[in-house]
Amino acid sequence: MSAAESYRRLLAHLAEAQTLASCASALEWDQETAMPPKAAAFRAEEMGLLARLVHERVTHPSVGAWLADCEADPALAADEDAAANLRELRRDFERATRLPSSLVAEMSETSSRAMEVWKEARQKSDFALFSPWLHKQIALHRQEAACYGTPEGGEPYDALLEGYEPGMRSTALERIFAPLREAIVSLLARIGEAPRKPDTALQRARFPVPAQRAFSRFIADRLGYDFEAGRLDESAHPFTSGMGPGDTRITTRYTEDRFLDALSSTMHEVGHALYEQGLPKSERWGQPLSEACSLGVHESQSRLWENQVGRSRAFWAWALPEARRHLGGELDRHGLDEVVGCANAVEASLIRVDADEVTYNLHVMLRFDLERALLRGDLEAGDVPEAWNARMRSDLGLTVPDDARGCLQDVHWSNGLIGYFPTYTLGNLYAAQLWEAAGAAMPGLADDVAQGRFAGLLAWLREHVHRHGRRWRAPELCRKVTGQALAHGPLVRYLEEKLRPVYGF
């Protein structure tokens, strides 16, 4: 068999595996949005079966044989697209073959069951209900990390982090996070001493949820989200599911008295969805070149649209009249300065997804530290609330009133997404650096945003980020697009420049 034929068979085989995985994505979306509660037990069995079938397909001995044939062929090595695909497929194969199918199925089934328990525990604000499931998740992920093996000079957590941010290590995160934390603390001190504070009365104004739904849909459409290839629904924890070609779904959540939070949530998920819709899935389904570069890069897309665009003065110069049209006369009492100030107010918050841009990263660092401690065995699952509450007091000066607004607020641990949280801060860092590069490439960017024209920015992101998939690892993509290695400076500059007129420091 020729190497070209091996490559064709390899891609066809993995495209089928990806289609099976997309079936699991559809079931996950249904579980979050529409599934009746009594279906939970059987849904867990369905998810476990699909996970096992996908794993068996991607670890089939034929995959290894086809890869070896392809890697030995000079013509494929010289083909830039094929070489990138083969590099990433080899990485995926080596990781997948280290996990037994039984463990993969058990992890998937456990996550499905744990999610339903988490929903109940969060509703009742009772961590004790969820604690046994967190204990089980940590035990399973220790097994997973042991199967992968600890990277040289690393720790078990790094084996899980590798699944979300290839090549990243805990020690590297510490080096990135340390100066960022120092800059955040300094900025918070300056804000605390600032001569003026933004008026946040608008955040407490009440707007009917149906009107917010219509406004969110309007904004999503104007940003470029293709509703012919997606949906906007509601869930307890907003998320994006890029199921396959022509099917990228998002959810958000609304409350009458926090319309800015709902809008930010929608724009965040739209950012994820624009990335998914910009990947070449129709042409390259099942190939690494049709998949996101990393979770940090994925988060950069959501945070860029949510923050650099959605909290900017330019955006609200255009969006405020539209918000008045959709949401009614209450907004007539609030001018542009007040809306921009409210959207950028810095105030310690219990809830990560509601946090301002400055304190948000402290939430992420808290979770990063707790996850590492859980994996190492330095922290037991049952002791998480106490550790969580202590960090909230020391980091943000807040007293956690209940578990729902404390360690039960995020869905990630029930979903088994251990190692995911650091990618949120990496996303903030990448977003700021990409935003600087986009501004340099498009001097009229702010004017476009102020006119409600977002196609130019989306086209720039499609050209420089989306269409490449996993052609490069995240650090290399960052250097190619921005001309620099990832650093905290662009994020700090962006925050200071935006908050200076708001707070007058």
KADA-V119074 format. One line per field, one symbol per residue. phi: phi as a letter, one per 40 degrees, with the letter a starting at -180 (. if undefined). psi: psi as a letter, one per 40 degrees, with the letter a starting at -180 (. if undefined). burial: b if it has 24 or more other ideal C-beta (glycine too) atoms within 12 Angstrom, else e. A space follows every 50 residues. Layout:
phi->???
psi->???
burial->???
//
This chain:
phi->.ccccccccdccccccccccccccccccdcccbbccdccccccccdcccc ccccccccbddcccccdcdccccccccccdccccdcdcccdcccccccbc dccccccccccccccccddcccccfbcdccdcccdccccccccdccccgc ddgbaddcccddcbbdgcbdcccdcccdccccccdccccccccccabccb ddcccbbdddccdccccccdccchccccbaabbbacbdabbccidgabbb baabbcbacccccccccdccddcccccccccccbdgcdcbbcdacccdcc ccccccbdccbccddcdcccdcccccbhcdcccbccdccccccbcbadbc bdcccccccdcccccdcdccccccccgcbcdcccdccdcccccccbgbcc cacccbcccbcccccgcchcddcccdcccccccccccccccbdcdccccc bgbbccccccccccbcccfbdbcdccddcccbgbcdacddcccdcccccd ccbgc
psi->hidddddddddddddddddddddddddddddddehideeddddddddddd dddddddeeidddddddddddehddddehdddddddddddddddddeehi dddddddddddddddddddddddefgddddddddddddddddddddddih iheaidddddddedgheiidddddddddddddddddddddddeieiiihe dddeihhhdddddddddddddddehheefiihaiidhiihhgdaheghii iaiiidegddddddddddddddddddeeigdddfheideeiididddddd ddddddcddeeiddddddddddddddeaededehiddddddddehhhhid hdeeiiddeddddddddddddddddeeehideeddddddddddddefihh diddebeediedddefgheddddddddddddddddddddddgdeddddde efheddddddddddddeebfdiiddddddddeeiihiedddddddddded ddef.
burial->eebeebbeebbebbbebbbbbbbbbbbbbbbbbebeeeebeebbebbbbb bbbbbbbbbbeebeebbebbbebeebeeeebbbbbbbbbebbbebbebbe bebbbbbbbbbbbbbbbbbbbbeeeebeebbebbbbbbbbbbbbbebbee eeebbbbbbbbbbbbbbbbbebbeebbeebbebbbebbeebeeeeeebeb ebbebebeeebbbbbbbbbbebbbbbbebbbbbbbbbbbbbbbbbebbbb bbbbeeebbbbbbbbbbbbbbbbbbbbbbbbeebbbbbbbbbbbbbbbbb bbbbbbbbbbbbbbbbebbbebbeebbeeebeebebebbbbbbbbbbbbb bbbbbbbbbbbbbbbbbbbbbbbbbeeebebeebbebbbebbeebbebeb eebbbbbbbbbbbbbbbbbbbbbbbbbbbbbbbbbbbbbeebeebbebbe ebebebbbebbbebbbbbbbbbbbbebbeebbeeebbbebbbebbbbbbe ebbee
//
